[in-house]
């Protein structure tokens, strides 16, 4: 049975890692379409489960972001995966296409971010701001295009909209990310602005299996929209 609306990247016991499409909520109320709802529906049909399906989303990806996302199919596995995320033991690699030319080929950005009260957005604040939380990322330029730069990003911290905010604050908004000032378009055309994609992809996820403790590393193939702008790694062709 083939999943609809997402792809399975790795499944071993209670660990299930999937590829989330852009424009889709990670979680939502039952009546709203979400990745969680789609996975539960698939598991219920495939495994012929008579009752409710247990599924824990070990972390989240922003709605317009695509890529690898880990879930757990029972409580103990969920707890162990969450402990890895909380202990910063999970390696997360993102690919981003951002507007303009990032000056240096490699670098580290250290900022402080806060969520703006009563709004689903974040912003940079001074280091001594009472609501500010330290945000650290390291980047490497993978390729330069005439109007945008393709970056590989490693997150040391995981703040709300961290990559999007830190890139935009330096004049390099993620392609398609109108929320943070992007003037470019990215991904499929949609009537609903909330369903739009941006050029940010959770490329690689590496963690320990929650039960066996064996290392698991998964790479999420790029969606077709990346190929349309010329970003096509050799392994994805």
N, C-alpha and C positions, 0 to 999 in steps of 0.2 A: 504494500500500500504506500502510495506516494503522498507526502504532506502537501497541502494546498496553502499557499501564502507564506511559506517559509521553507528553508532547507535544513536538513539535519547534517551537521558537520562531524559529530562524534556522539556515539551512544554506547555506554558500557555500564551495565547495572543501573544504579540510580542516577548516574551522571548523564545529562543530556545537554550537549552544546549545539546551538542552532545558529543559523544565519538570519538575522533580522533584516527585513527590507526597510528602506527609508520610508518616511511618511506614516509609520505605524506606531501607535503607542505600545510601550512595553507592557503596561498594566492599565486597566480601566474597569469601571463597573461592568457587571455581566452583560448588560444590554448594549455596551459599546465595543466595537471591534478592537481587538488588541492582540499582541503576540501571545500573551498568556492564554487567552480564550482559544486561539487557533491551535496551540499545542495541546491543550486539554481536550479539545474536540477530536483531534487526530488520535491521541493516545486512547481515548475512550472507545473509538471505533476500531482501531488496529488491535488493541489488546482485549477487546470485548469485555470491558469493565462494566459491571452492573450498576455500581453506585457512582459517587463523586470521585473525580480524579484529583489526587494530591499533586501539586506542582508548586515548587518554590522558585521564584526568580531571584537568583543569588545577587544580582546587581541589575542596573538599568542602563539603557542607552536612550539618549534624547530622541524624541519622536522623529525628527528629520534625519537621524543618523542611521547608517546601515552597519552590518557586521556581526562579529562573533559575540554570543551571549550565553552564559552558563546557567543552567537550571538543575534542579534536583527533584527526584521523584519520591523521596521519603524524607521524614523529618531529620533523622540523624545525619544523612548526607547533606541536607540543607545547612544544618548548623556548622558542619565541618568546612563546607565551602565558604560560608559567610565569615568564619573565623580567619580563613586565609585572606579574604579581601580586607577585613578589618586590620589584620596584622601586616598588610602591604606585602604579602607573600606571592601575590599573583602578578605575573608580568603581562602588561597590556601595551600593545603597540598599535598606534593609529596611523592611518594615512589621511592626509588632508591636502586639498588643492585650495590655495588661498590667493586672493587678488594681489596683483603687483609682484614686485621682485623683493624677496627677503634678502637683506643685505649680506649677511654672513652665511657661509655654507653649513656651519654648525653653531649651536649656541644653547644657552640655558636662560630661561626666563623665570624670574622670581617676582611674584606680585602678591597682593592681598586682595581677596575677593569677598564680596558680600552679596547675599540675595536681597534685592530691593523689596521691601515690605509690600505685601498685597499685590505683587506683580510677578509673573513667571519669568523674570529676567534677573541677571546678575550684573555687577559692575566692579571695576577696580576701585580700591579705596587706599588711603595712606596706611602705612604699616601700623600706626598707633590707633587706628579706628577700632572702636570697641566691638563692632560686628565683623571686622575683617578676619579672614582665615587665610593662612599662608598657602600659596599655590605655586608649585614648581613643575616645570616641564623642560625636557631637553628635545631638541629637534636636529634633524639633518636634512639638507636639501637633496632630494633624489633626482630632480630634473627641473630645469627652468624652461618655461614656455614664454612666448612674447608678452602675454598679459597676465600670467599667473605662475605660481610656484608650487611644485609638488613636494610635500614635506612628509618625512617619517617622524612621528612624535612618540616619546616615551613619557608617561606620566609618573611622577613621584607621588603626587597627591591627587585626590579625586574630588574636586569641588564642582559645584553646580555650573554647568556650561563652561568649564574651565578652558578647554582648548579654544572654543568659540570666542570667549571674552578676551583671553590673552592675545590671540591673533588679531582680533578686531582693534584692540587698544593700540596696536602698533601699525595700524593702517593696512592690515592684511586680513580682512574679513574672509571667512570661508565662503567659497563660491555658493551662491544661492541663499546665503544666510541673511535675509533682509532684516531679521530681528536685530542683528548687530551691524547693520549698515552696508551690507553687500549690495552692489548695483548690478551684479551679474545674475544670470539664471542658471539653474542646474537641475537635471533630472527630468522626469515626465511632467507634462503640463497637467495641472489639476485645477478644478473649479474651486475646491476648498483649499484655502491657503494653508490650513493646518496640516494638510496631507502632503505638503511639498517636501522635497529632499534637499539636502545640502551636501557639499563635497567633503564629507567627513565619514570615515569608514574604520570600524574596529577591525583591523587587519589580522592581528594575532593575539591569542589568549593562551597563556601557559600557567598551569596550576598542578596540584597533586590530586589524584583521584581520591575522593572522600573516604573510600573504604580500603582500597589496596595501598594507598599512599604512593603509588607509582606516578611518575611525571606524565602529564598529558599536555601536548601542545597542538593547537589547532589554528589553521590559517583559513580565513574566510575569503573566497574568491571575490573579485571586484564585480559590482553590478555593471550592466551593459552601458550605463550612462557615462562611466569613466572612459570606456573605449571611444565613445563618441567625441570626447574632447582630446583624445590622443594619448591617454594614460593607459598603457597596456603592458604590464610586466610580462616577461617571456613565459613564466610559468602559468599565466592565466590565458594564454592564447590557445 
